[in-house]
Structures are given as structure tokens and as C-alpha cells.
Amino acid sequence: MSETNTPEAPLRCDDSRLAAALQYVLDNSGKQLRARLVMTTYRMLCDGVEDAADSAATAIEWLHTYSLVHDDLPAMDNDDLRRGKPTVHTVYDEATAILIGDGLQAAAFALISEDARLSSDTRLKLIALISNAVGFRGMVGGQALDMAAEGQASSFDQLRLIHEQKTGALIRAAVLSGAICANATEDDMQRLDPFARTIGLAFQVADDILDVTQNSSTLGKTAGKDVAVEKSTYVRCLGLEGARDEADKLLADALACLSPYGERAQPLQDLAVAMVRREH
């Protein structure tokens, strides 16, 4: 994770096949948007002091990666392309892909718990925040709601609930983890929480738009998959132009949350814009 200056943590496997699969996943690291949210938020509040949020950034990326490995499995989204390369279960096998995801999830929390640069209180806050974000009221619960909604016409409110959990919860955790590592004040947390929630939703709206406007080569994953399996998406709910308007509105609302920070917020604002206006 060179963009976030995160150190290489000791991910070791004695099984050669599992080790090879792990390396395959780590070599295909993607955009690392969640890690960048952690570090950019941290640096905004710490004004350039030594990084102490890199373990949280790495942990959140490992959790995101684990979720993608599992989402691609035949029992879930059943996809064979991720980040422009064949998915883990197609290169190795389903059991190996499941173990990779399980191991990354465990390693993420071990990494945070063992970071001696952070106080015990900070480590506990991070673990509580992030574990809830990936659990039954977060990413896992959102995935279940998403699968249950396939083939149905979800209302706007139902769609929002799905994506607040499936996508938004870990994005929120990324922003707030950066703030926790920076020893943010309660005022900071109250400003950054709505920013994080809103940019998480805007990111998902943009993702739904890209699924119907870009090809697989550009996206690095199978384009049109949401339509093919009749997923509940913002485009399906609002139409393409309506979804674009919703993404713009959410982005504007998110950026407004950062106005109290003035020029210090520019890097975080730029990242938020890039998350919503991206082309893949």
C-alpha cells in the first residue's frame, strides 16, 4: 500500500498453495480508496505529524479485500473477474478463496491490536468501530439484504438501508478510524460522521452508474452484472439521470460537512470528488 505509506505486516502461511493465493490477492491491490480515506482524514486532523494510522488503513483494506474474495464466490455473486484479473476461486479453488478471506479478516484485527504506537484505548475504539462495520449490522448484513432484494423492486429507502450497510459502513469506518487515530475531538467526530455516511452512499450510486455505462475492461470486473441478476440499484430505482442527480446531491452534501476545516480539508474533498466522479 505504497500510497498510504503503510508498513508490510507479517502475513505468513505455511501452506504453499494458500501462500501463493494470498500473494496473488495482495499483488492486485486496487485503488485503496478506504485506506486513503483513513490516512487523508488522519493527516487533516494531525497537520502532517508522523503517521500513526497506517495499521488501521491496512486493516481496513484487508477487510475490504476479504469481502471481495468472498463476494465473488459461486454462492454469492458468482463472478470470474476482479480488478482486471481472474477471481481467486477461479485461479485456485473455492476452499482456498474462503480461507484467504477468513485469514485476511483475522489478520486485520491482529494488526490493529498489536500496533504499540496506539494507546490501548485507541486500539479498542478502532476494533469496536471496524468490527461493527463488517458485521451483521454492517457489511455482512448489507450483503444479505442485497441478495434478498434481487429480482425485486426495492424502494429508495430500502435501497439506502442496503447500501448504508453493505458499502457505506466500511467507508464510514475508514474516515472515523483516521479521526480516532488522530485523537479527534467530539466536535470532529460529529462533523466527520455525516460526511462519511454521505460519501459512502455517493460512492455506491456512482458504482451503480458505472455498472451500466462502462465495459468490463474499464471496470476490471464484469459490467452489467447488476442488471443481469436484477439487483436493486440506484439506476433501477431512479433511472440513469436520476441516479446521476442523486450522486451529485450526495457529493455536495458530503463536501459541505467539511467546510469548517477550510483549506485543511482540500485533500479529503479532492478524494471524495474522485470517489464519486471516477471512471472505474
C-alpha positions as CSV (number, residue, x, y, z in Angstrom):
1,M,0.0,0.0,0.0
2,S,2.6,2.5,-1.1
3,E,0.1,5.3,-1.5
4,T,-0.6,5.3,2.2
5,N,2.9,4.5,3.4
6,T,1.6,1.5,5.3
7,P,4.2,-1.0,6.5
8,E,4.3,-4.5,5.4
9,A,2.7,-6.6,8.1
10,P,3.7,-10.3,8.7
11,L,1.2,-12.3,6.8
12,R,2.6,-15.8,6.8
13,C,1.2,-19.1,5.6
14,D,2.9,-22.4,6.0
15,D,0.8,-24.0,3.2
16,S,2.4,-23.1,-0.2
17,R,-0.9,-23.0,-2.1
18,L,-2.5,-20.7,0.5
19,A,0.6,-18.5,0.5
20,A,0.5,-18.3,-3.3
21,A,-3.1,-17.4,-3.3
22,L,-2.5,-14.7,-0.7
23,Q,0.3,-13.2,-2.7
24,Y,-2.0,-13.2,-5.8
25,V,-4.5,-11.2,-3.9
26,L,-2.0,-8.7,-2.4
27,D,-0.4,-8.1,-5.7
28,N,-3.7,-7.0,-7.1
29,S,-4.4,-4.2,-4.6
30,G,-6.9,-2.0,-6.4
31,K,-7.5,1.7,-5.8
32,Q,-7.1,1.5,-2.0
33,L,-9.8,4.2,-1.5
34,R,-10.6,3.1,2.0
35,A,-7.0,3.2,3.1
36,R,-6.6,6.6,1.6
37,L,-9.7,7.8,3.5
38,V,-8.1,6.7,6.7
39,M,-4.8,8.4,6.0
40,T,-6.2,11.6,4.5
41,T,-8.6,12.1,7.4
42,Y,-5.8,11.5,9.9
43,R,-3.5,13.9,8.2
44,M,-6.1,16.6,8.0
45,L,-6.6,16.5,11.8
46,C,-2.9,15.9,12.7
47,D,-1.5,18.6,10.3
48,G,1.3,16.4,8.9
49,V,2.7,14.8,12.1
50,E,4.1,11.3,11.9
51,D,1.6,8.7,10.6
52,A,0.0,6.5,13.3
53,A,-3.0,5.4,11.3
54,D,-1.3,3.1,8.8
55,S,-2.2,-0.1,10.6
56,A,-5.8,0.9,10.6
57,A,-5.6,1.8,6.9
58,T,-4.0,-1.6,6.0
59,A,-6.5,-3.5,8.2
60,I,-9.5,-1.9,6.5
61,E,-8.0,-2.7,3.1
62,W,-7.6,-6.3,4.1
63,L,-11.2,-6.4,5.3
64,H,-12.4,-4.9,2.0
65,T,-10.3,-7.3,0.0
66,Y,-11.6,-10.3,2.1
67,S,-15.2,-9.1,1.3
68,L,-14.4,-9.0,-2.5
69,V,-12.9,-12.5,-2.5
70,H,-16.0,-13.9,-0.7
71,D,-18.5,-11.8,-2.8
72,D,-17.1,-13.3,-6.0
73,L,-17.7,-16.9,-4.8
74,P,-20.3,-19.0,-6.7
75,A,-22.6,-19.0,-3.6
76,M,-22.6,-15.2,-3.6
77,D,-22.2,-13.0,-6.8
78,N,-20.5,-15.8,-8.8
79,D,-18.0,-13.7,-10.7
80,D,-14.8,-14.6,-12.5
81,L,-13.2,-11.1,-12.9
82,R,-12.0,-8.8,-10.2
83,R,-9.7,-5.8,-10.5
84,G,-8.9,-6.9,-14.1
85,K,-7.8,-10.4,-13.2
86,P,-9.4,-13.8,-12.7
87,T,-11.0,-14.1,-9.3
88,V,-9.3,-16.1,-6.6
89,H,-11.6,-19.1,-6.7
90,T,-11.2,-19.4,-10.4
91,V,-7.4,-19.4,-10.3
92,Y,-7.2,-21.7,-7.2
93,D,-10.4,-23.1,-5.8
94,E,-13.4,-22.2,-3.6
95,A,-11.9,-23.6,-0.4
96,T,-8.7,-21.6,-0.9
97,A,-10.7,-18.4,-1.6
98,I,-12.8,-18.9,1.6
99,L,-9.6,-19.4,3.6
100,I,-8.0,-16.3,2.1
101,G,-11.0,-14.2,3.2
102,D,-11.1,-15.8,6.7
103,G,-7.4,-15.2,7.2
104,L,-7.4,-11.6,6.0
105,Q,-10.3,-10.8,8.4
106,A,-8.4,-12.3,11.3
107,A,-5.1,-10.6,10.3
108,A,-6.8,-7.2,10.1
109,F,-7.8,-7.2,13.8
110,A,-4.5,-8.7,14.8
111,L,-2.6,-5.9,13.1
112,I,-4.5,-3.2,14.9
113,S,-4.3,-4.9,18.3
114,E,-0.5,-5.3,18.0
115,D,0.3,-1.7,17.0
116,A,2.2,-0.4,20.0
117,R,2.2,3.2,18.7
118,L,-1.5,3.4,19.5
119,S,-2.8,3.5,23.1
120,S,-4.9,0.6,24.4
121,D,-8.0,2.9,24.4
122,T,-7.4,3.8,20.7
123,R,-6.9,0.2,19.7
124,L,-10.2,-0.8,21.5
125,K,-12.1,2.0,19.8
126,L,-10.8,1.0,16.4
127,I,-11.6,-2.7,16.9
128,A,-15.1,-1.9,18.1
129,L,-15.8,0.5,15.2
130,I,-14.4,-1.7,12.4
131,S,-15.8,-5.0,13.7
132,N,-19.3,-3.5,13.8
133,A,-18.8,-2.1,10.3
134,V,-18.1,-5.5,8.8
135,G,-20.7,-7.4,10.9
136,F,-24.4,-8.2,10.9
137,R,-25.4,-4.5,11.1
138,G,-22.7,-3.6,8.6
139,M,-21.1,-5.2,5.5
140,V,-22.3,-8.8,6.2
141,G,-25.9,-7.7,6.9
142,G,-25.9,-5.4,3.9
143,Q,-24.8,-8.3,1.6
144,A,-27.7,-10.4,2.9
145,L,-30.2,-7.6,2.3
146,D,-28.7,-7.1,-1.2
147,M,-29.1,-10.7,-2.1
148,A,-32.6,-10.9,-0.7
149,A,-33.6,-7.9,-2.9
150,E,-32.5,-9.5,-6.2
151,G,-35.4,-9.6,-8.6
152,Q,-37.5,-7.2,-6.5
153,A,-38.3,-3.5,-7.0
154,S,-36.8,-2.0,-3.8
155,S,-38.0,1.4,-2.6
156,F,-35.5,4.3,-2.3
157,D,-35.5,3.9,1.5
158,Q,-34.9,0.1,1.3
159,L,-32.0,0.7,-1.2
160,R,-30.4,3.2,1.1
161,L,-30.5,0.8,4.0
162,I,-28.9,-1.9,1.9
163,H,-26.0,0.3,0.9
164,E,-25.6,2.1,4.2
165,Q,-24.6,-1.3,5.5
166,K,-23.1,-3.2,2.5
167,T,-20.9,-0.4,1.2
168,G,-21.2,2.6,3.4
169,A,-20.4,1.1,6.8
170,L,-16.8,0.3,6.0
171,I,-16.3,3.7,4.2
172,R,-17.6,5.4,7.4
173,A,-15.3,3.2,9.5
174,A,-12.3,4.3,7.3
175,V,-13.0,8.0,7.9
176,L,-13.7,7.7,11.6
177,S,-10.7,5.4,12.1
178,G,-8.4,8.1,10.8
179,A,-10.1,10.5,13.2
180,I,-9.7,8.1,16.1
181,C,-6.0,7.7,15.4
182,A,-5.7,11.5,15.4
183,N,-7.3,11.7,18.8
184,A,-10.2,13.7,17.3
185,T,-12.4,15.8,19.4
186,E,-16.1,15.1,19.8
187,D,-16.9,18.0,17.5
188,D,-14.6,16.5,14.9
189,M,-16.4,13.2,15.1
190,Q,-19.8,14.8,14.8
191,R,-18.7,16.6,11.6
192,L,-17.0,13.7,10.1
193,D,-19.7,11.1,10.7
194,P,-22.3,12.7,8.3
195,F,-19.5,13.3,5.8
196,A,-18.5,9.6,5.9
197,R,-22.1,8.3,5.7
198,T,-22.9,10.6,2.8
199,I,-19.8,9.9,0.8
200,G,-20.3,6.2,1.3
201,L,-23.8,6.4,-0.3
202,A,-22.5,8.6,-3.1
203,F,-19.8,6.1,-3.8
204,Q,-22.4,3.3,-4.2
205,V,-24.6,5.4,-6.5
206,A,-21.5,6.1,-8.7
207,D,-20.8,2.3,-8.7
208,D,-24.3,1.6,-9.9
209,I,-23.9,4.1,-12.7
210,L,-20.6,2.7,-13.8
211,D,-22.1,-0.8,-14.0
212,V,-24.4,0.3,-16.8
213,T,-22.2,2.9,-18.5
214,Q,-18.7,1.2,-18.7
215,N,-17.4,-2.0,-20.1
216,S,-15.7,-4.9,-18.2
217,S,-12.2,-3.9,-19.4
218,T,-12.6,-0.4,-17.9
219,L,-14.2,-1.5,-14.7
220,G,-11.9,-4.5,-14.1
221,K,-15.0,-6.5,-13.2
222,T,-18.0,-7.8,-15.1
223,A,-20.0,-4.9,-16.4
224,G,-23.8,-5.2,-16.5
225,K,-23.8,-7.9,-13.8
226,D,-26.3,-5.9,-11.7
227,V,-28.8,-5.8,-14.5
228,A,-28.3,-9.5,-15.4
229,V,-29.2,-10.7,-11.9
230,E,-31.8,-8.0,-11.3
231,K,-30.1,-6.4,-8.4
232,S,-31.7,-3.5,-6.6
233,T,-29.6,-0.5,-7.7
234,Y,-30.0,3.3,-7.8
235,V,-30.2,3.2,-11.6
236,R,-33.0,0.7,-11.5
237,C,-34.8,2.8,-8.8
238,L,-34.2,6.3,-10.1
239,G,-33.2,5.9,-13.7
240,L,-29.8,6.8,-15.0
241,E,-30.2,10.6,-14.9
242,G,-31.9,10.4,-11.6
243,A,-29.0,8.4,-10.2
244,R,-26.6,10.9,-11.5
245,D,-28.5,13.7,-9.9
246,E,-28.5,11.8,-6.6
247,A,-24.7,11.2,-6.8
248,D,-24.2,15.0,-7.3
249,K,-26.5,15.9,-4.4
250,L,-24.9,13.4,-2.0
251,L,-21.4,14.6,-3.0
252,A,-22.3,18.3,-2.4
253,D,-23.8,17.4,1.0
254,A,-20.7,15.5,1.9
255,L,-18.3,18.3,0.9
256,A,-20.4,20.8,2.9
257,C,-19.7,18.8,6.1
258,L,-16.0,19.6,5.7
259,S,-16.4,23.3,5.3
260,P,-15.4,24.1,9.0
261,Y,-11.9,22.8,8.2
262,G,-11.2,25.3,5.5
263,E,-8.1,24.7,3.3
264,R,-7.0,21.8,5.5
265,A,-9.9,19.7,4.1
266,Q,-8.9,20.1,0.5
267,P,-7.1,16.7,0.2
268,L,-10.1,15.0,1.7
269,Q,-12.5,16.9,-0.5
270,D,-10.4,16.0,-3.6
271,L,-10.5,12.3,-2.6
272,A,-14.3,12.5,-2.1
273,V,-14.8,14.0,-5.5
274,A,-12.5,11.3,-7.1
275,M,-14.6,8.6,-5.4
276,V,-17.8,9.8,-7.0
277,R,-16.5,11.1,-10.3
278,R,-14.3,8.1,-11.1
279,E,-14.5,6.2,-14.4
280,H,-13.9,2.7,-13.0
